[in-house]
């Protein structure tokens, strides 16, 4: 049989539940990643606007929106 930990296994002796804090640099890196992803998405939209106006492009956009 496998051992199932109880609530007591996840709490420390005096301070309550054990919480893992995220370092500040990790949050900053995630912010830069989000910013650059947004810039790339906007640039891709600007570059393809006017060049791709077919049913295939519309289907591609619909599939990518429903997958996320």
C-alpha positions in Angstrom: 0.0 0.0 0.0 1.1 3.5 -0.7 1.6 6.0 2.1 -0.8 9.0 1.9 0.6 12.0 3.7 -1.8 13.7 6.2 -2.3 17.5 6.7 0.3 17.4 9.5 3.0 16.4 7.0 2.5 19.7 5.1 2.6 22.0 8.1 5.7 23.1 10.1 5.8 23.0 13.9 5.0 26.7 14.7 4.1 28.7 11.6 1.2 27.0 9.9 1.2 25.7 6.3 4.4 25.6 4.3 4.3 28.1 1.5 6.9 28.2 -1.3 7.6 31.8 -2.3 8.6 32.7 -5.8 11.8 34.8 -6.2 11.4 38.3 -7.6 13.7 37.6 -10.5 11.4 34.8 -11.6 8.4 37.1 -11.7 10.5 39.7 -13.6 11.5 37.0 -16.2 7.8 36.0 -16.6 6.9 39.6 -17.1 9.5 40.1 -19.9 8.4 36.8 -21.5 4.8 38.0 -21.5 5.8 41.4 -22.9 7.9 39.9 -25.7 5.2 37.4 -26.6 2.7 40.2 -26.9 5.1 42.2 -29.1 5.7 39.2 -31.4 1.9 38.6 -31.6 1.3 42.2 -32.6 4.1 42.2 -35.2 2.9 39.0 -36.7 -0.6 40.4 -37.0 0.7 43.6 -38.6 2.9 41.7 -41.1 0.2 39.3 -42.2 -2.6 41.9 -42.4 -3.3 42.5 -46.0 -1.3 39.5 -47.3 -3.4 36.7 -46.0 -7.1 37.2 -46.6 -8.3 33.7 -47.4 -10.5 31.0 -45.9 -7.4 29.0 -44.9 -6.1 31.9 -42.8 -9.5 32.3 -41.1 -9.6 28.6 -40.3 -6.1 28.8 -38.9 -7.0 31.7 -36.6 -10.2 29.9 -35.5 -8.3 26.7 -34.6 -5.6 28.6 -32.7 -8.1 30.5 -30.7 -10.1 27.5 -29.8 -7.0 25.5 -28.7 -5.9 28.1 -26.1 
